[in-house]
Amino acid sequence: MAPVWLTVVAWVYLSLCFCCVGIIAYDIAFNHRRQPMGVMKFVFPITALYFGPFALALYWRWGRAAAWTTLASMSMGPARVSVAGVGSAGAGRQMDDLQNNRHEMAGAAEPGGAVEPAPPDECAKPWWVTMAIEVSHCGSGCTLGDVISEFAIFGLGLTIAGLTLGAEYIGDYILALIFGIIFQYFAIAPMRGMGLKDGLIAAAKADFISLTAFEIGLFGWMAIMAFVLFPAPHHLMPSSAAYWLLMQVGMIIGYGTSWPANVWLVKRGIKVPM
């Protein structure tokens, strides 16, 4: 049984994280902010499940794409106008009208006539931001697998040698690996023009090390949860808010332990920088 203060803190932080998830998901889906790499529309909200406002800040500053309506309007450009046989005064008026029309078309891309600012220049993105997004991509597959596995193992009452933790380790790792490879496939395959088989092989090579590093950090924290913070018979269950607050802490630790592995993989060209 978790102390009352921990339960209160857990509900507050979980609520904050869910709000951040909703803000990011709404912005991507309803403000037409399509990510250049499709899988990232899932990565940013999933990262907010445990990093909350920090994930929202990262998305809003560096990951928020320009609205596709703006890009579509601007890409149309000015219509070609023939000025043959027209006097210089008439030509000047046509060019003025042309510029006015261009501004009107760009302004119509967003409600209220305001043109959305372009996202930050990718070339100006600091290295740490590139790596933060890279690790978020790795962590999102792990997080999704861990959450599904934890609920499944709890619901089925699975144990190994009488310990739930053993079943959690195996279930979490397998599902994290599956989702991690899927997420990595949709990052690597489109950029390198790979087919299904080659893309999955490349994704497995790229994700195995970084995912394992993430899970090492998370699993170490889960052992502390089970044997130090809340030993038997006082184990926390996935049905409690306090359990998920501590799991969020574990995911943040996993994010940290995965960072060096992702740096190495990117520098070796095994992973694609986000």
C-alpha positions as CSV (number, residue, x, y, z in Angstrom):
1,M,0.0,0.0,0.0
2,A,1.5,3.3,-1.1
3,P,1.5,6.2,1.4
4,V,-1.2,8.9,0.8
5,W,1.3,11.6,-0.2
6,L,2.8,9.4,-2.9
7,T,-0.6,8.6,-4.3
8,V,-1.5,12.3,-4.4
9,V,1.8,13.2,-6.1
10,A,1.2,10.3,-8.6
11,W,-2.3,11.5,-9.6
12,V,-1.1,15.1,-10.0
13,Y,1.9,14.1,-12.2
14,L,-0.1,11.5,-14.2
15,S,-2.8,14.1,-14.9
16,L,-0.2,16.6,-16.0
17,C,1.4,14.0,-18.3
18,F,-2.0,13.1,-19.8
19,C,-2.7,16.8,-20.5
20,C,0.6,17.1,-22.3
21,V,-0.1,14.0,-24.3
22,G,-3.5,15.5,-25.3
23,I,-2.0,18.8,-26.3
24,I,0.6,17.2,-28.5
25,A,-1.8,14.8,-30.1
26,Y,-4.4,17.5,-30.7
27,D,-1.8,19.8,-32.3
28,I,-0.6,17.1,-34.7
29,A,-4.0,15.8,-35.6
30,F,-6.2,18.8,-35.7
31,N,-3.8,21.6,-36.5
32,H,-2.5,19.6,-39.5
33,R,1.1,19.5,-38.2
34,R,2.1,16.4,-40.1
35,Q,5.5,15.2,-39.1
36,P,8.1,14.8,-41.9
37,M,8.8,11.3,-40.5
38,G,5.4,9.8,-39.9
39,V,6.3,7.7,-36.9
40,M,7.1,10.8,-34.9
41,K,3.5,11.7,-34.6
42,F,3.3,8.8,-32.2
43,V,6.7,9.3,-30.6
44,F,6.1,12.8,-29.2
45,P,2.8,11.9,-27.4
46,I,4.2,8.6,-26.0
47,T,7.3,10.4,-24.7
48,A,5.0,12.8,-22.9
49,L,3.5,9.8,-21.0
50,Y,6.5,9.9,-18.7
51,F,8.4,13.1,-19.4
52,G,5.2,15.3,-19.3
53,P,5.9,19.0,-19.6
54,F,9.5,18.4,-20.7
55,A,8.4,16.4,-23.7
56,L,5.8,19.1,-24.5
57,A,8.6,21.7,-24.4
58,L,10.8,19.7,-26.6
59,Y,8.0,19.1,-29.1
60,W,6.9,22.8,-29.1
61,R,10.3,24.2,-29.6
62,W,12.0,21.7,-31.9
63,G,9.6,19.1,-33.1
64,R,6.5,21.0,-34.1
65,A,6.1,20.9,-37.9
66,A,4.6,23.7,-40.0
67,A,0.9,23.3,-40.8
68,W,0.5,21.5,-44.1
69,T,-2.1,24.0,-45.3
70,T,0.5,26.8,-45.0
71,L,3.0,24.7,-46.9
72,A,0.5,23.8,-49.6
73,S,-0.5,27.4,-50.1
74,M,3.0,28.7,-50.3
75,S,4.1,26.0,-52.7
76,M,1.5,27.2,-55.2
77,G,3.5,30.4,-55.7
78,P,2.3,33.2,-57.9
79,A,0.4,32.4,-61.1
80,R,2.3,33.0,-64.3
81,V,1.0,36.2,-66.0
82,S,1.8,37.2,-69.5
83,V,2.5,40.9,-70.0
84,A,3.1,40.8,-73.7
85,G,1.6,43.7,-75.4
86,V,0.7,45.5,-72.2
87,G,2.0,48.9,-71.5
88,S,4.5,49.4,-68.7
89,A,1.8,51.0,-66.4
90,G,-0.5,48.0,-67.0
91,A,2.3,45.6,-66.4
92,G,3.2,47.4,-63.1
93,R,-0.4,47.1,-62.0
94,Q,-0.5,43.4,-62.8
95,M,2.7,42.8,-60.9
96,D,1.2,44.7,-57.9
97,D,-1.9,42.6,-58.1
98,L,0.2,39.5,-58.3
99,Q,2.1,40.3,-55.1
100,N,-1.2,41.1,-53.3
101,N,-2.7,37.8,-54.4
102,R,0.3,35.9,-53.2
103,H,0.1,37.5,-49.7
104,E,-3.7,36.8,-49.6
105,M,-3.1,33.2,-50.5
106,A,-0.5,32.8,-47.8
107,G,-2.6,34.5,-45.3
108,A,-5.6,32.3,-46.0
109,A,-3.7,29.2,-45.0
110,E,-4.4,29.8,-41.3
111,P,-7.6,31.0,-39.5
112,G,-7.6,34.7,-39.1
113,G,-5.3,35.2,-42.1
114,A,-2.2,34.8,-40.0
115,V,0.7,32.9,-41.5
116,E,2.2,30.3,-39.3
117,P,5.9,30.8,-38.7
118,A,8.3,28.2,-40.1
119,P,9.7,25.6,-37.8
120,P,13.3,26.1,-36.6
121,D,15.9,25.5,-39.2
122,E,17.0,21.9,-39.0
123,C,20.6,22.9,-39.7
124,A,20.5,25.1,-36.6
125,K,19.2,22.3,-34.3
126,P,21.7,21.7,-31.5
127,W,23.3,18.3,-31.3
128,W,21.7,17.6,-27.9
129,V,18.2,18.2,-29.4
130,T,18.9,15.8,-32.2
131,M,19.9,13.2,-29.6
132,A,17.0,14.0,-27.3
133,I,14.6,13.3,-30.1
134,E,16.6,10.2,-31.1
135,V,16.4,8.7,-27.6
136,S,12.7,9.7,-27.4
137,H,12.1,7.6,-30.6
138,C,13.9,4.6,-28.9
139,G,12.1,5.2,-25.6
140,S,8.6,5.4,-27.2
141,G,8.8,1.8,-28.4
142,C,10.0,0.6,-25.0
143,T,7.4,2.6,-23.2
144,L,4.5,1.2,-25.3
145,G,5.7,-2.3,-24.9
146,D,6.3,-1.9,-21.2
147,V,2.8,-0.5,-20.5
148,I,1.0,-3.2,-22.5
149,S,3.1,-5.9,-20.9
150,E,2.6,-4.7,-17.3
151,F,-1.2,-4.7,-17.6
152,A,-1.2,-8.1,-19.4
153,I,1.0,-9.8,-16.8
154,F,-1.0,-8.2,-13.9
155,G,-4.3,-9.3,-15.5
156,L,-3.1,-12.9,-16.2
157,G,-1.4,-13.2,-12.8
158,L,1.9,-14.5,-14.4
159,T,5.0,-15.3,-12.3
160,I,8.3,-16.9,-12.7
161,A,9.7,-18.8,-9.7
162,G,6.9,-17.2,-7.7
163,L,8.0,-13.7,-8.6
164,T,6.0,-11.3,-10.7
165,L,9.1,-9.3,-11.5
166,G,10.6,-12.2,-13.5
167,A,7.5,-12.3,-15.7
168,E,7.6,-8.6,-16.1
169,Y,11.2,-8.6,-17.2
170,I,10.6,-11.1,-20.0
171,G,7.2,-9.7,-21.1
172,D,8.4,-6.1,-21.0
173,Y,11.6,-6.9,-23.0
174,I,9.9,-8.9,-25.7
175,L,7.1,-6.4,-26.3
176,A,9.5,-3.5,-26.1
177,L,11.7,-5.1,-28.7
178,I,8.8,-5.8,-31.0
179,F,7.5,-2.2,-30.8
180,G,11.0,-0.8,-30.9
181,I,11.8,-2.6,-34.1
182,I,8.5,-1.5,-35.6
183,F,9.1,2.2,-34.7
184,Q,12.7,1.9,-36.0
185,Y,11.6,0.3,-39.2
186,F,9.3,3.3,-40.0
187,A,12.3,5.6,-39.4
188,I,15.0,3.7,-41.3
189,A,13.2,2.1,-44.2
190,P,11.6,5.2,-45.8
191,M,14.8,7.2,-45.5
192,R,17.0,4.5,-47.0
193,G,14.5,3.2,-49.5
194,M,14.5,-0.3,-48.1
195,G,12.0,-3.1,-48.6
196,L,10.3,-5.0,-45.7
197,K,12.9,-7.6,-45.1
198,D,16.0,-5.4,-45.4
199,G,14.2,-2.6,-43.4
200,L,13.3,-5.0,-40.5
201,I,16.9,-6.3,-40.4
202,A,18.3,-2.8,-40.3
203,A,15.8,-1.8,-37.7
204,A,16.7,-4.7,-35.5
205,K,20.4,-3.9,-35.7
206,A,19.8,-0.3,-34.9
207,D,17.3,-0.8,-32.1
208,F,18.6,-3.8,-30.2
209,I,21.5,-2.1,-28.4
210,S,19.7,1.2,-27.6
211,L,16.5,-0.7,-26.5
212,T,18.6,-3.0,-24.3
213,A,20.3,0.0,-22.7
214,F,16.9,1.6,-22.0
215,E,15.5,-1.6,-20.4
216,I,18.6,-2.0,-18.2
217,G,17.9,1.3,-16.6
218,L,14.2,0.6,-16.2
219,F,14.7,-3.0,-15.0
220,G,17.3,-1.9,-12.4
221,W,14.8,0.6,-11.0
222,M,12.0,-2.0,-11.0
223,A,14.2,-4.2,-8.9
224,I,14.6,-1.4,-6.4
225,M,10.9,-0.9,-6.4
226,A,10.2,-4.6,-5.7
227,F,13.0,-5.4,-3.2
228,V,13.8,-2.0,-1.5
229,L,11.0,0.5,-1.7
230,F,8.0,-1.8,-1.5
231,P,9.1,-5.4,-0.7
232,A,6.7,-8.2,-0.2
233,P,4.0,-8.3,1.0
234,H,3.6,-4.6,0.2
235,H,4.3,-4.7,-3.5
236,L,2.6,-2.0,-5.6
237,M,0.3,-3.1,-8.3
238,P,-0.3,-1.7,-11.8
239,S,-3.8,-0.8,-10.7
240,S,-2.4,2.0,-8.4
241,A,-1.3,5.5,-9.5
242,A,1.8,5.3,-7.3
243,Y,3.0,2.2,-9.3
244,W,2.9,4.2,-12.5
245,L,4.5,7.2,-11.1
246,L,7.5,5.0,-10.1
247,M,7.4,3.4,-13.5
248,Q,7.7,6.8,-15.0
249,V,10.8,7.4,-12.9
250,G,12.1,4.1,-14.3
251,M,11.4,5.2,-17.8
252,I,13.3,8.5,-17.3
253,I,16.2,6.5,-15.9
254,G,16.0,4.2,-18.9
255,Y,16.1,7.3,-21.1
256,G,19.3,8.3,-19.5
257,T,21.0,4.9,-19.8
258,S,20.0,4.7,-23.4
259,W,21.5,8.1,-24.3
260,P,25.2,7.0,-24.7
261,A,24.1,3.9,-26.8
262,N,22.1,6.1,-29.1
263,V,25.0,8.6,-29.5
264,W,27.3,5.7,-30.5
265,L,24.8,4.2,-32.9
266,V,24.2,7.5,-34.6
267,K,27.9,8.3,-34.9
268,R,28.5,4.8,-36.4
269,G,25.8,5.5,-39.0
270,I,23.7,2.5,-37.7
271,K,20.8,4.7,-36.6
272,V,19.3,7.6,-38.6
273,P,19.5,11.0,-36.8
274,M,16.0,12.4,-36.2
